[in-house]
Amino acid sequence: MLQICTKFSFTVLLVLLVTGFYSVAQNSSKTQQQFEKALQYYKLQEYENAISEIQKLLKKSPDFVDATLLLADIYHDMRSTENEVKSLENALQYSQNPLIFYRLGKANYSVGNYEKALFNFEKYTLSNVISEVRKTELQQLVKSCRFAIDAIKSPVEFNPVRLSENINTVDDEYWPSISLDGRKLVFTRLLKPTAGLP
């Protein structure tokens, strides 16, 4: 009798384990399908649909880092940097991938959050998988952040004065340089075509 009960208990336990595993696998499969759908929307530049799918997915699986990073990509493409930063910060809760620090640094830098940008760039430099090209870029970004932080802390008085009506027109003007004697300003102006010109 004990042997029959033990066999029955083992069978029930096995059934529960198998069905439990199956439902987890099924949910995982559904989550992956939902992610693929969001990815397709993203590729088609249907950003609102992609965001909607990802938000539904993240309600069920907030630790799905790939979905959070895809959301950051979408916000980056939409130039919604504040939302991009939020998404990247959410991703850091579940992954310490060095590239997240790099992307977060770039996003913060682009909106003038130089202290946060510097923090993230410095975290990224601790990674030992950075290419030489990226190292050079990173050194420049770190220098720029430090300069910006110092400049904000110690502002210099600046009162620009317009030189004349012949400069700073509505046309594109660029490549300015001052003559050796300091008396002339030479620059290039791109004139818009007018009617009658070939």
C-alpha positions as CSV (number, residue, x, y, z in Angstrom):
1,M,0.0,0.0,0.0
2,L,2.8,2.4,1.0
3,Q,4.6,1.5,-2.3
4,I,1.4,2.4,-4.3
5,C,1.1,5.7,-2.5
6,T,4.7,6.5,-3.0
7,K,4.4,5.7,-6.7
8,F,1.2,7.8,-7.0
9,S,2.9,10.8,-5.2
10,F,6.0,10.5,-7.4
11,T,3.7,10.4,-10.5
12,V,1.7,13.5,-9.4
13,L,5.0,15.3,-8.6
14,L,6.4,14.4,-12.0
15,V,3.2,15.6,-13.7
16,L,3.3,18.9,-11.8
17,L,6.9,19.4,-12.6
18,V,6.4,18.7,-16.3
19,T,3.3,20.9,-16.6
20,G,5.0,23.7,-14.6
21,F,8.0,23.5,-16.8
22,Y,5.8,23.5,-19.9
23,S,3.9,26.6,-18.8
24,V,7.2,28.5,-18.1
25,A,8.5,27.4,-21.5
26,Q,5.2,28.5,-23.1
27,N,5.4,31.9,-21.4
28,S,9.0,32.3,-22.4
29,S,8.0,31.4,-26.0
30,K,5.1,33.9,-25.9
31,T,7.4,36.6,-24.5
32,Q,10.0,35.9,-27.3
33,Q,7.2,36.1,-29.9
34,Q,6.1,39.4,-28.5
35,F,9.7,40.7,-28.5
36,E,10.1,39.6,-32.2
37,K,6.8,41.4,-33.0
38,A,8.1,44.6,-31.4
39,L,11.4,44.2,-33.2
40,Q,9.6,43.9,-36.6
41,Y,7.6,47.1,-35.8
42,Y,11.0,48.8,-35.0
43,K,12.5,47.7,-38.3
44,L,9.5,49.2,-40.1
45,Q,9.9,52.4,-38.0
46,E,6.5,51.9,-36.6
47,Y,7.8,53.2,-33.2
48,E,4.5,53.7,-31.4
49,N,3.4,50.1,-32.1
50,A,6.9,48.8,-31.1
51,I,6.7,50.8,-27.8
52,S,3.2,49.5,-27.1
53,E,4.4,45.9,-27.6
54,I,7.5,46.3,-25.4
55,Q,5.5,48.0,-22.6
56,K,3.1,45.1,-22.5
57,L,6.0,42.7,-22.5
58,L,7.8,44.5,-19.7
59,K,4.7,44.5,-17.5
60,K,4.9,40.7,-17.5
61,S,8.7,40.4,-17.7
62,P,10.4,43.5,-16.3
63,D,13.8,41.7,-16.3
64,F,13.8,41.2,-20.1
65,V,16.9,43.3,-20.8
66,D,16.8,42.9,-24.6
67,A,13.3,44.5,-24.7
68,T,14.4,47.3,-22.4
69,L,17.4,48.0,-24.7
70,L,15.2,47.9,-27.8
71,L,13.0,50.5,-26.1
72,A,16.1,52.6,-25.5
73,D,17.0,52.3,-29.2
74,I,13.5,53.4,-30.3
75,Y,13.7,56.4,-28.0
76,H,17.2,57.2,-29.4
77,D,15.8,57.1,-32.9
78,M,12.9,59.3,-31.9
79,R,15.3,61.7,-30.2
80,S,13.5,61.3,-27.0
81,T,16.7,61.3,-24.9
82,E,15.0,61.5,-21.5
83,N,13.1,58.3,-22.2
84,E,16.2,56.7,-23.6
85,V,18.1,57.5,-20.4
86,K,15.2,56.0,-18.3
87,S,15.2,52.8,-20.4
88,L,19.0,52.5,-20.1
89,E,18.9,53.0,-16.3
90,N,16.1,50.3,-16.1
91,A,18.4,48.0,-18.1
92,L,21.2,48.5,-15.6
93,Q,19.0,47.1,-12.8
94,Y,19.1,43.7,-14.5
95,S,22.4,43.8,-16.4
96,Q,25.8,45.3,-15.9
97,N,26.8,45.0,-19.5
98,P,29.6,47.7,-20.1
99,L,27.9,48.9,-23.3
100,I,24.9,50.1,-21.3
101,F,27.2,52.4,-19.4
102,Y,28.7,53.7,-22.7
103,R,25.2,54.4,-24.2
104,L,24.0,56.0,-21.0
105,G,27.1,58.2,-21.0
106,K,26.4,59.3,-24.6
107,A,22.7,60.0,-23.9
108,N,23.5,62.0,-20.8
109,Y,26.2,63.9,-22.7
110,S,23.9,64.8,-25.5
111,V,21.5,66.6,-23.1
112,G,24.2,68.3,-21.1
113,N,24.1,66.0,-18.0
114,Y,27.9,66.0,-17.9
115,E,28.4,64.7,-14.4
116,K,26.2,61.7,-15.1
117,A,27.9,61.2,-18.5
118,L,31.3,61.3,-16.9
119,F,30.3,58.8,-14.2
120,N,29.0,56.4,-16.9
121,F,32.0,56.8,-19.2
122,E,34.4,56.1,-16.3
123,K,32.4,53.0,-15.4
124,Y,32.7,51.9,-19.0
125,T,36.5,52.4,-19.0
126,L,36.7,49.7,-16.3
127,S,35.7,47.2,-19.0
128,N,38.6,45.4,-20.7
129,V,36.7,44.8,-24.0
130,I,37.1,48.3,-25.5
131,S,38.6,48.7,-29.0
132,E,41.4,51.2,-29.6
133,V,39.1,53.4,-31.7
134,R,36.6,53.5,-28.8
135,K,39.3,54.2,-26.3
136,T,40.4,57.3,-28.2
137,E,36.8,58.5,-28.5
138,L,36.2,57.8,-24.8
139,Q,39.3,59.8,-23.7
140,Q,37.9,62.8,-25.7
141,L,34.5,62.4,-24.2
142,V,35.9,62.3,-20.7
143,K,38.0,65.4,-21.3
144,S,34.9,67.2,-22.8
145,C,32.8,66.2,-19.7
146,R,35.4,67.5,-17.3
147,F,35.9,70.7,-19.3
148,A,32.1,71.3,-19.3
149,I,31.7,70.6,-15.6
150,D,34.5,73.1,-14.8
151,A,33.1,75.7,-17.2
152,I,29.7,75.5,-15.6
153,K,31.2,75.8,-12.2
154,S,33.3,78.8,-13.2
155,P,31.4,80.7,-15.9
156,V,33.2,83.5,-17.9
157,E,31.3,86.7,-18.6
158,F,30.5,86.9,-22.3
159,N,28.8,89.8,-24.1
160,P,28.7,89.2,-27.8
161,V,28.5,92.2,-30.1
162,R,27.3,92.1,-33.6
163,L,30.1,93.3,-36.0
164,S,28.0,94.7,-38.8
165,E,25.0,94.1,-41.1
166,N,27.3,92.4,-43.6
167,I,28.0,89.5,-41.3
168,N,25.6,87.0,-39.7
169,T,23.1,87.3,-42.5
170,V,20.3,84.8,-43.2
171,D,22.6,82.9,-45.6
172,D,24.9,80.1,-44.5
173,E,28.3,81.6,-43.4
174,Y,31.2,79.5,-42.3
175,W,35.1,79.1,-42.2
176,P,35.8,82.5,-40.6
177,S,39.4,83.6,-40.2
178,I,41.0,86.9,-39.3
179,S,43.7,88.5,-41.4
180,L,47.3,88.7,-40.1
181,D,47.0,92.4,-39.2
182,G,43.7,91.6,-37.3
183,R,41.7,94.2,-39.3
184,K,39.7,91.9,-41.7
185,L,37.4,89.0,-41.2
186,V,37.3,86.6,-44.1
187,F,34.6,84.0,-44.4
188,T,32.6,81.9,-46.9
189,R,28.9,82.7,-47.6
190,L,26.7,80.3,-49.4
191,L,24.2,82.4,-51.5
192,K,20.8,81.0,-52.3
193,P,20.1,80.9,-56.1
194,T,17.9,83.7,-57.3
195,A,15.6,83.7,-60.3
196,G,17.3,84.3,-63.7
197,L,20.6,82.6,-62.8
198,P,21.4,79.5,-64.8
